[in-house]
Amino acid sequence: MATHPELRHVRTRVRTPGQNGSRERGFGSLKYERLFLEEINDVADLIAHAEDYRLGYNTVRPHEALTCKRIADVHVGPADPTTPNVPEPLPCQLPDAGHRPAGCR
């Protein structure tokens, strides 16, 4: 964290997952989108799957909250998180959408 002054450590109370909701949501996405779908035989395999998911989540996957930008692009500056880059709404933004596709979180 010392190399990233824009980040700061925030402590939450013990056994209060609601205070850390975005991180808990991330763990839920990891489990349902990656870990529950594949056979994991040992801890080394689990670590490899989790790291692959983390890299994809932060560099490849667009996020609805960032107007469908990738986290890495917004963080380093080339993408503006307030300007949409899609001309029509995503399926998850439509009023009759009963589910959210993988790219919409």
N, C-alpha and C positions, 0 to 999 in steps of 0.2 A: 504494500500500500504506500510505502514511502515514495515510490516512483510515480504515483498517481495522486497529486495533491487535491484533485477535484473529488476524490472519494473520501468518505469519512466513516468511521466505525460507529455503528449505533447498536447499543445493547437493548435487548428486550427482556421482559420478566420471564422467569422460568415457568414452563407449562402454560404459556399464553400464546398459542399459535396465531391467534387473531392479530396480534401486534406485528407479526411477520408474514402477513397474508400473501404478498407477492412471491416471496420465496417458497412458501408452502404450495402455492399454485404451480410454481416451477417444478417442484418435486412431483406433484400430481401429473403434470404433463410428461415428465420424464418416465414415470411408471407406465402410464397408459399408452403413450406413443412409441415407446421403445422397449422397456424392460419386460412388460407383460406379453409382448408379441414374439419374443425370441427365447430360445433355450439358453440359459445361463448356467454353466456347470460349476464355476468356482469364482472366488473373489477376483482373481486377475481378469477373468472374462467380464465380470460386473464392472470393474473399473474401466476397461476398454470401451464397453458399451456406453457407460455414463459420459466418458470423455468425448466420444464421437457425437453423442447427442448435444453436449454442451457446445461443441464447436459449430455444429449445424444450427443450433438455436441462436447463437450469437453472430454468425457470419452469413448464413444462407437463408434462413427462414424470415420472411417479412412479417411484421407485427402490425396488427390493426391499430393499436394505440399510437403507433408512430406513423400513421397514414400509409401503411403498407411499405414502410422502409425497413431496411435491415439494421439491427442494433449497431453493428460495427460501422456502417456508413454514417449513421447519425452521431455516434460517439467521436469519430475522428474528423467530422465536419463536412464531408462533401454532400450530405443529404440534409435537407431542412425537414424536421419532424412535423412542421405545421402545414406544409404544402403537399397535397395528395399527388401521387404519381399514377393513379388509375382514373380513367375517365368515367367509369360507371361504378356504382356501389358493389361491394363484395357480397356474395350470397349470404354471409352471416349478418349483413347490415340491413337486409330486406325484412319487412315486417312479418312475412309469413315463413321465415326460415325456422325450421324446427330443430336444426342442429347446426353446429359450426364446423366447417371444413378445417383441415389440419393447419392451414395458414392463418386462420382467424382466431386470435386469442385476446 
